[in-house]
Amino acid sequence: MKEQSDRHFSGILLRVLPAPLRERLSAGRGDAHKRELVKGSLVSFLLKAFGMVLGYAFTMLITRTYGAHTMGVFTLFITVLNIVSIVGRLGFDTALLKFIAEYSSRDRMDLARDVYLKSIKAIIPFGLCLSLLLYLASPHIAARLFGKGYLGPYFQMASFVVVPFSLLFINAESLRGLKKIKEYSFVQDMAISLLATALLALSFLFTREVLMPFVVYLVSVFGAFALSLFLWLRRIPPVPGHTGEKVELKAVLHVSLPILVSGSLYLFMGWVDKIILGIYASESDVGIYNIALKVSTLTSLSLLAVNSIAAPKFAQCYGSGDTEGLRTIAQQSTRLIFWSSVPVLALFFFFPSFTLGLFGMEFRAGAPALLLLTFGQFINAVSGSVGYLLQMTGRQKVFQNVMLLTVIINLTLNLTLVPRYGLNGAAFATMCSVILLNAIPFFLIRFYYGFFTFSPAVVFNLKKRR
């Protein structure tokens, strides 16, 4: 039944794609790895695309009702929540993806359950401490870091959902480790946006108080977390099927802590531009830049979709010593990403002002920034799943070092360019950092495993044409 359902989702998406793109994507479905990669990627793409549409709908409700200033405040609110949340997860989300994928491939669901429970017991008390710390420190963060004391209450609101927001990602990545891609994609990419958009639109019947976007987002986080917990409990057996062997927390931390550092650095790099803009520019500039950044990430939607299924398969192939399978998955996933990114890239390059104008005329000022950000995201997409490939194959510390170098360069560029060039300086810094973050792992994978993730013969189907 599940297989028929997944085929149905895949068939829907294949039918709506242009014929040339559909033929290229379908051409890679000859063996088991390729079939699973294409099926999982298409299902994830459909759900992620719908989730992204909902996210843009929520954003447009804010921008068209409250303007760029409120959008800027909301962006900083989300920034603080994400930064604290990723620290609160301690890297267990990606570590659980790796461990649960390996254990499920060995039919050891007892170990998957054990590693999940140990992670939860570590995350909850740590997250509660972070929540309290954020609540107490919010006035100081707002006044001393941003120089805008009125942001303090918004940051305090974010402190109330640090724990459920962190656990939402834990449950989502655990489902992903089991290759439950529909559940993972819905929880990770749709649940909050769906609830927030519906609640905000409904609230307009009663009030247009400026706090409503923040309140409905907090309520949506709790709702999405409850759903993620329900879906996870449905998939994991309540009673272990084996006895004796247990997972040591130390072994999990050995993997999770380097991932925590990498994830924290990645998040910092993703939000440092907004933080520096918040310090040197107006809330309106932050709002316009954030919209340009959100739009540009449409280019990498296929990358996120393919990663949904590619990451657990990397872990499985690495655990079983299947280097050829690793190469096949990496190159075929890059092929999927490349051909599904090209149409979006062309749209943003030729119509940047029109695209941003959909959010309001004042957002057209971000057109140059959108061009820069889109190019960076295109390089991100065509490089393939390089970051996950390193982290799922025991090279998490290597990727951590790459992240550290990239963040240093990103911070230097932002501090140099933002005070002088504003949001365009932030966009240029982000573009350079994204390119660097993909180029280094791209060549490291060739060094460690003997292949490039981007293969012209695979991407352009040259072997078949001969």
C-alpha positions in Angstrom: 0.0 0.0 0.0 2.8 2.4 1.0 4.7 1.6 -2.3 1.6 2.3 -4.4 1.1 5.6 -2.5 4.7 6.7 -3.1 4.4 5.8 -6.8 1.2 7.9 -7.0 3.0 10.9 -5.6 6.0 10.4 -7.9 3.7 10.0 -10.9 1.8 13.2 -10.2 5.0 15.3 -10.1 6.5 13.6 -13.2 3.3 14.4 -15.1 3.4 18.1 -14.3 7.1 18.6 -15.3 8.1 19.6 -18.9 8.7 16.7 -21.2 12.5 17.1 -21.6 13.0 17.4 -17.9 10.7 14.5 -17.2 12.7 12.3 -19.6 16.0 13.2 -18.0 14.7 12.5 -14.5 13.0 9.3 -15.5 16.1 8.1 -17.3 17.9 7.5 -14.0 15.5 4.9 -12.7 17.2 1.7 -13.9 18.4 0.1 -10.7 17.3 -0.1 -7.1 19.4 2.8 -5.9 18.2 5.1 -8.7 14.5 4.0 -8.4 14.5 4.8 -4.6 16.4 8.0 -5.1 14.0 9.3 -7.8 10.9 8.1 -6.0 11.9 9.6 -2.7 13.2 12.8 -4.3 10.0 13.4 -6.2 7.8 12.8 -3.2 9.9 15.1 -1.1 10.0 17.7 -3.9 6.2 17.9 -4.1 5.8 18.3 -0.4 8.7 20.8 0.0 7.4 22.8 -2.9 3.9 23.0 -1.3 5.5 23.8 2.0 7.5 26.6 0.4 4.4 28.0 -1.2 2.8 28.1 2.2 5.8 29.8 3.7 5.7 32.5 1.0 1.9 32.9 1.6 2.6 33.5 5.3 5.4 35.9 4.4 3.1 37.8 2.0 0.4 38.1 4.7 2.9 39.8 6.9 4.5 42.0 4.3 1.2 43.2 2.7 -0.5 43.7 6.0 2.2 45.0 8.3 5.0 46.1 5.9 8.8 45.7 5.6 9.4 46.9 9.2 7.4 44.2 10.8 8.9 41.7 8.4 12.3 42.7 9.6 11.4 42.3 13.2 9.9 38.9 12.5 13.1 37.9 10.7 15.2 38.8 13.7 12.8 36.9 16.0 13.2 33.8 13.8 16.9 34.3 13.7 17.3 34.2 17.5 15.0 31.2 17.8 16.9 29.3 15.2 20.3 30.1 16.7 19.3 29.0 20.2 17.4 25.9 18.8 20.4 24.6 16.9 22.5 24.8 20.0 19.7 23.1 22.0 19.7 20.1 19.6 23.4 19.4 20.3 23.8 18.0 16.9 21.6 15.0 17.8 19.2 15.6 14.9 21.8 14.8 12.1 23.5 12.1 14.3 20.1 10.4 14.7 19.6 10.5 11.0 22.9 8.6 10.6 22.4 6.1 13.4 18.8 5.3 12.7 19.5 4.8 9.0 22.2 2.4 9.8 20.2 0.5 12.5 17.1 0.3 10.4 19.1 -1.2 7.5 20.3 -3.9 9.9 16.7 -4.4 11.2 17.8 -3.3 14.7 14.9 -1.1 15.6 15.6 -1.7 19.2 18.9 0.2 18.8 17.1 3.0 16.9 14.6 3.4 19.7 17.4 3.3 22.3 19.5 6.0 20.6 16.4 8.2 20.2 15.5 8.0 23.9 19.1 8.7 25.0 19.1 11.8 22.8 15.8 13.1 24.1 16.9 12.7 27.7 19.9 14.9 27.0 18.1 17.5 24.9 15.1 18.4 27.1 17.0 19.6 30.3 19.6 21.3 28.2 16.9 23.0 26.1 15.0 24.2 29.2 18.2 25.9 30.5 18.7 27.6 27.2 15.1 28.8 27.2 15.5 30.4 30.7 18.8 31.9 29.6 17.3 33.4 26.5 14.3 34.9 28.4 16.6 36.6 30.9 19.1 37.8 28.3 16.6 39.0 25.7 16.6 42.7 26.9 20.4 42.8 26.8 20.6 41.1 23.4 18.1 43.6 22.0 19.7 46.7 23.5 23.4 45.9 23.4 23.7 43.8 20.2 21.1 45.4 18.0 20.8 48.8 19.7 17.0 48.4 19.6 15.6 47.7 23.0 12.0 47.3 21.8 13.1 43.9 20.3 13.5 42.4 23.8 9.9 41.2 24.3 9.9 39.5 20.8 13.0 37.5 21.8 11.4 36.6 25.1 8.5 35.2 23.2 10.9 33.0 21.2 12.2 31.5 24.5 8.9 29.7 25.1 9.3 27.4 22.1 13.0 26.5 22.2 12.4 23.0 23.5 9.4 22.0 21.2 11.2 23.6 18.2 14.3 21.5 18.9 12.4 18.3 19.4 10.5 18.9 16.2 13.7 18.6 14.3 14.8 15.6 16.3 11.6 13.8 15.4 11.7 14.9 11.7 15.3 13.6 11.3 14.5 10.4 13.0 11.6 9.8 10.6 14.0 10.6 7.8 16.5 8.0 9.1 13.7 5.4 8.6 13.3 6.8 5.1 9.7 7.8 5.9 10.1 10.7 3.4 6.5 11.8 3.3 6.2 12.1 7.0 9.6 13.8 7.3 8.9 16.3 4.6 5.5 17.2 5.9 6.8 17.7 9.5 9.9 19.6 8.4 8.7 21.7 5.6 4.9 22.0 5.7 3.5 21.7 9.2 4.5 25.1 10.7 3.8 27.0 7.5 0.4 25.4 7.1 -0.7 26.1 10.6 0.8 29.6 10.7 -0.7 30.7 7.4 -4.2 29.3 8.3 -4.1 30.9 11.8 -2.9 34.3 10.7 -5.5 34.5 7.9 -8.2 33.5 10.4 -6.9 36.1 12.9 -7.6 38.9 10.4 -11.3 38.3 11.0 -10.9 39.5 14.6 -7.7 41.7 14.8 -4.7 43.0 12.9 -2.6 43.5 16.0 1.1 43.6 15.1 1.8 40.8 17.6 -0.4 38.2 15.8 2.3 36.9 13.3 4.5 36.1 16.3 1.7 34.5 18.4 0.4 32.3 15.6 4.0 31.2 14.8 4.5 30.1 18.4 1.2 28.2 18.4 2.2 26.5 15.1 5.5 25.3 16.5 3.7 23.5 19.4 1.2 22.0 16.9 3.9 20.8 14.5 5.9 19.3 17.4 2.8 17.4 18.6 2.2 16.0 15.1 5.9 15.0 14.7 5.8 13.1 18.0 2.6 11.3 17.0 4.1 10.2 13.6 7.4 9.0 15.2 5.6 6.9 17.9 3.6 5.3 15.1 6.8 4.2 13.3 9.0 3.0 16.2 8.1 -0.2 18.1 7.3 0.4 21.8 9.1 -2.7 23.0 12.7 -3.6 21.8 12.9 -6.6 19.5 16.4 -7.6 20.8 18.0 -7.5 24.2 21.5 -7.0 25.4 23.2 -4.6 23.0 22.8 -0.9 23.9 23.9 2.4 22.4 26.4 4.4 24.5 25.6 8.1 24.7 29.3 8.7 24.4 29.3 7.1 20.9 26.4 9.3 19.8 28.1 12.5 21.2 31.3 11.5 19.3 29.3 12.0 16.1 26.8 14.7 17.2 29.2 17.2 18.7 31.2 17.8 15.4 27.8 18.0 13.7 26.7 20.5 16.3 29.7 22.7 15.6 29.1 22.4 11.8 25.4 23.0 12.1 25.9 26.0 14.4 28.5 27.5 12.1 26.2 26.9 9.1 23.3 28.6 10.9 25.5 31.4 12.0 26.6 31.9 8.5 23.0 31.9 7.3 21.9 34.5 9.8 25.0 36.6 10.4 24.1 38.7 7.3 20.8 39.5 8.9 22.3 40.3 12.3 24.9 42.7 10.8 22.2 44.3 8.6 20.1 44.6 11.8 23.0 46.5 13.4 24.0 48.8 10.5 20.8 49.1 8.5 17.1 49.6 9.0 14.5 46.9 9.7 13.1 47.6 6.2 16.5 46.6 4.7 16.5 43.4 6.8 13.0 42.6 5.6 13.8 43.2 1.9 17.0 41.2 2.1 15.2 38.3 3.9 12.6 38.1 1.1 15.4 38.1 -1.6 17.1 35.3 0.3 14.0 33.3 0.7 13.2 33.6 -3.0 16.7 32.7 -4.0 16.5 29.4 -2.0 13.8 28.2 -4.5 16.8 27.4 -6.7 18.0 24.8 -4.2 14.6 23.3 -3.5 15.5 20.2 -5.5 18.7 19.9 -3.5 16.7 19.8 -0.3 14.3 17.3 -1.8 17.1 14.9 -3.1 18.9 15.2 0.3 15.8 13.9 2.0 16.4 10.4 0.6 20.1 10.7 -0.4 21.4 11.3 3.1 20.1 8.1 4.7 21.2 6.2 1.7 24.7 7.6 2.0 24.8 6.3 5.6 23.6 2.8 4.5 26.1 2.5 1.7 28.9 3.7 3.9 27.9 1.3 6.7 27.9 -1.7 4.2 31.1 -0.6 2.4 29.3 -0.1 -0.9 31.6 2.6 -2.5 30.1 2.0 -6.0 26.6 2.6 -4.6 27.9 5.8 -2.9 29.2 7.1 -6.2 26.0 6.2 -8.1 23.7 7.9 -5.5 25.9 11.0 -5.4 26.1 11.5 -9.2 22.5 10.6 -9.9 21.3 12.9 -7.2 23.4 15.7 -8.7 21.7 15.0 -12.1 18.3 15.4 -10.5 19.3 18.6 -8.8 20.8 20.1 -11.9 17.9 19.6 -14.3 15.3 20.7 -11.8 17.2 23.9 -10.8 17.8 25.3 -14.3 14.2 26.6 -15.0 14.0 28.4 -11.6 17.5 29.9 -12.1 16.5 31.3 -15.5 13.3 32.8 -14.1 15.1 34.8 -11.3 17.9 35.9 -13.6 15.6 37.4 -16.2 12.8 38.7 -13.9 14.2 39.6 -10.5 12.3 42.9 -10.0 9.0 41.3 -11.1 9.5 38.4 -8.7 10.2 40.5 -5.7 7.4 42.9 -6.6 4.9 40.2 -5.8 5.7 40.9 -2.1 5.1 44.7 -2.5 6.7 47.4 -4.6 9.2 48.4 -1.9 10.8 44.9 -2.2 11.9 45.5 -5.8 14.9 47.3 -4.3 16.3 43.8 -3.6 16.7 42.8 -7.3 20.5 43.1 -7.4 20.8 41.1 -4.2 18.5 38.4 -5.6 20.7 38.0 -8.6 23.8 37.5 -6.4 22.0 35.1 -4.0 20.5 33.1 -6.9 23.9 32.5 -8.5 25.3 31.2 -5.1 22.3 28.9 -4.7 22.8 27.5 -8.2 26.4 26.6 -7.4 25.0 25.0 -4.2 22.5 23.0 -6.2 24.9 21.7 -9.0 27.6 20.7 -6.6 25.2 18.0 -5.2 24.9 16.7 -1.7 28.5 17.3 -0.7 28.0 18.3 2.9 25.7 15.4 3.7 28.0 12.9 1.9 30.9 13.9 4.1 28.9 13.9 7.4 27.2 10.5 6.6 30.5 8.8 5.8 32.5 9.6 9.0 34.0 12.8 7.8 32.0 15.1 10.0 35.1 16.7 11.5 36.5 17.5 8.1 33.2 19.2 7.2 33.4 21.0 10.5 36.7 22.5 9.6 35.4 23.6 6.1 32.5 25.3 7.8 34.8 27.1 10.2 36.9 28.5 7.4 33.8 29.5 5.4 32.2 31.3 8.4 35.4 33.3 9.1 35.4 34.5 5.5 31.7 35.1 5.6 31.9 37.2 8.8 34.9 39.2 7.4 33.1 40.0 4.1 29.9 41.0 5.9 31.6 43.3 8.4 33.5 44.9 5.5 30.8 45.2 2.9 27.5 45.7 4.8 28.3 49.0 6.4 29.2 50.4 3.0 26.9 48.5 0.5 24.0 47.5 2.8 21.9 44.5 1.6 23.8 44.1 -1.6 27.0 43.8 0.4 25.4 41.1 2.5 24.2 39.3 -0.7 27.7 39.3 -2.2 29.2 37.9 1.1 26.6 35.2 1.2 27.2 34.3 -2.5 31.0 33.9 -2.0 30.5 31.8 1.2 28.0 29.4 -0.5 30.4 28.9 -3.4 33.3 28.2 -1.1 31.3 25.9 1.1 30.5 23.7 -1.9 33.8 23.9 -3.8 36.0 22.6 -1.0 33.9 19.5 -0.2 33.4 18.9 -3.9 37.2 18.3 -4.3 37.5 16.6 -0.9 35.1 13.9 -2.0 37.2 13.3 -5.1 40.3 13.0 -2.8 38.6 10.6 -0.3 36.4 8.5 -2.5 37.8 8.9 -6.1 34.8 10.5 -7.8 33.2 13.9 -8.4 29.6 14.4 -7.5 29.1 16.3 -10.7 29.7 14.0 -13.7 29.0 15.5 -17.2 28.5 11.9 -18.5 25.8 11.3 -16.0 24.2 14.7 -15.8 24.0 15.1 -19.6 23.4 11.4 -20.3 26.5 11.3 -22.7 27.0 7.5 -22.4 23.5 6.8 -23.5 23.8 9.1 -26.5 26.8 7.2 -27.7 
